[in-house]
Amino acid sequence: MPRSSLTIALVGNPNTGKTTLFNSLTGLRQHVGNYPGVTVELKKGTAHAGDVELHVIDLPGTYSLAARSPDEMVTVDFILGHQPGETRPDVVISIVDANNLDRHLYLTSQLLGLGVPVVLAVNLIDLADKAGMKFDFDRLSRQLGIPVVPIQANRGKGLDALRSAVIASAKGQGASGPTFPPSFDAEVTALSGDLVGVETFVIQRLLIDIGGHTERVLARKFNGPISGKVGEARQRLAQAGHPVPAVEAKARYAWVRQALTGCVIRPATRKLTFSNKLDAVLTHKVWGTLIFLSLMFLVFQTIFIWASPLMDKIDAAKTWLADLVHDSMSPGPLRSLLADGAIGGVGSVLIFLPQILLLFAFIAVLEDCGYMARAAFLMDRIMARCGLNGKSFIPLLSSVACAVPGVMATRTIENRRDRFATILVAPLMSCSARLPVYMLLIGVFFSDPWYLPGLVLFAMYMVGFIVAPLVALTLKRTLLRGATPVFVMEMPSFKWPQLKTVVRRMIDSGWAFVYRAGTFIFATMILVWALLYFPATMPDGRSFAIEKSRRQDELKPLSEKIELSRKNLESLEAVNPADDEAIAAKKAELEAMDGEFAPLKQSLNRLDGDWKRQSCLGRAGQALEPVFRPLGWDWRLGMAALASFPAREVVVGTLGIIYNEGEVDPGEIQHADDVSETPLGATIRREWASDPRSPLAKHPTAVALGLMVFFALCCQCVSTLAVIRRETGSWRWPIFTFVYMTTLAYVGALLTYQIGRLL
Amino acid sequence: MLTLDRAVAGQYLRIDAIDGAPELVQRLMEFGLLEGEIIQIVGFAPLGDPMELQIGETRLSVRKREAAGIAVTLLP
């Protein structure tokens, strides 16, 4: 039993190995904490040092404590003990890069003002050694006034010394840090009279950060007069030759330089490092662009193509399990809830995992090695035109495969407004779930001439590529309005990615999706299942479910016989192809059985269709027919669109049921050689033509094109909405996304149909 | 007066003054871009914007419109 425990906060610049240190200290004992109102997460873990238990918190990587958004305020709030439900840390570990001490100590100097003991962990000393640098850490410790421990986080070196230093300094006082010009201190003291209970550090931030987070929060808390007084104080400081924000940067860098005097010896001539040579190639006009395009192709190929065998396996496991439940339980709501609702729901969550894990493996490698900043550098010009920045590119590219990992990938975008704009337009990219819908309708209505299928499919992808930037621009001028965000970005030195970091990132993202988004996806799947299942009573009082099951059982022996007979015929043809008589006899037998099977199967499909048509969702589709009429849709298309709320590809299966073709597997449509020859394809063609007065018969291509545009623009994907909720921390944004995309989809389908009708 | 956005790859420059939105100025200064500091232009992105520069051991990407507020003097 540990006799005492300490709370330790880890603070450092991005790319200092902060997360590596956190992992080395805590091992596998980690969990993630979320806070209301902010989108950042804090990782927490436990470590032991002798009989002291250390609660370690990994705070978000940052260059400065100057906060412009609630997200950036988390570090300050946490260290000052303002974060509700969290204890104030006993010690702060400031982790810095040995190769770049002067810049990294800027953040350390800010930490010293928070009144908590600080221990300096100087990381990456192996690289500094290699570069020929020499350090005097004892002198540095004396000059900074805090303990200094050289470490090598990736190899776990120096961690014992770090833990001892942390425990030793826990009882001590915080060091003092840089001093500001007396006129600045005087203004802070003057303001503190009006701001009762506000820490000196926060008042300094109020004065320095023009338009920052502190200014907004304190103006709200202490009402009007503060803003005016702060403005006047800033003016006086400017007249005295100490304008904000320069006064802070000058004071801190002067202090850092003083503290570093005589502590670091650099080799006289700076060698052109390997990292710099690599940088020259990777940002080169020709080579850099080529490498970037190849890498992006690899990323895209991986999540689009190479994830699918894994996804097929999950899908197969889902079907197997559902069949197992189906065969071992008696018919009724419970069996259907388990087999169709619950297992289907779990399956539809797990199916995203291969794409998420693979994409995050890539992102983790690209980020850990330092390439991510180069990719953003190369793409920034193009993305800036859409009101976004270079870091939006990879999330949007990933969204072409699937918006779920795409939205999660936006975490690399620091600026909140750019990040939200990227999240909100990511679902407009044509994802792989839209393919079965496109393939079905293109196969039925746009198969001739030869170039038409490709052209229509291309046009559908273009819809997303054109609409997304337009929406992004509109959002940046309305809802997410504000000055163009600062895009000053560090280009970190290249280093080898660490396997541990990459694996950890994959597990974190996969877990985050399953745990936080999965529950909501699951609940929605169950809800839509219920809406399609109930009421389950036939007009004559019998149960649809039991009747369906009875007929399925009836069909089973016959279909097994047909399957067996078909296999016999095949082996006969293979072994003895000359025996025409026997083959003909087998064929006749098979045909007779097929003739017996077809009407039974048809009546089963009709029963299924009747059931779904009178279900809650079916009735809703019929009630909403006037809404769909301007699009040229009948209630059946409307109902299929409603039923596909959890996931777009469901529309193919639902259409199958409504058109009495039984449940159709979207994959079957996608992989069919000729879609118009599949049962569903043929039925759609026939059914649409059946009523010559309906728009479906008069303008089938216009309706089909409109339907595709609808599915290209709509957000019929509960997984995407759940992930947006998770990443933005509020229901506001997924609801907004659903409403705006559905409106766009409706208007798009309306225009397509109405214009197509006239042509 | 020369501004940073008009510099050429490979040049060494001394910063004379930094002007712009407070948020931008603060961010640049936090990265060590202060009056009197010396920076080197590493290069430009393939489409001509943003630009990469080096200050001390740090390499930064800065958009040209952000660099336009930084007055510099060309060093031989």
Interface residues (C-beta under 8 A of the other chain):
Chain A: Y63 S64 A66 R68 N99 N100 D102 R103 Y106 I208 D209 I210 G211 V244 P245 A246 E248 A249 K250 Y253 D279 A280 T283 H284 K285 G288 T289 A373 A376 F377 L378 D380 R381 I382 A384 G390 A483 T484 V486 F487 V488 M489 E490 M491 P492 S493
Chain B: I18 A21 P22 E23 L24 V25 Q26 R27 L28 M29 E30 F31 G32 L34 V42 G43 A45 P46 L47 G48 D49 P50 E52 G56 E57 T58 R59 L60 S61 V62 R63 R65 E66
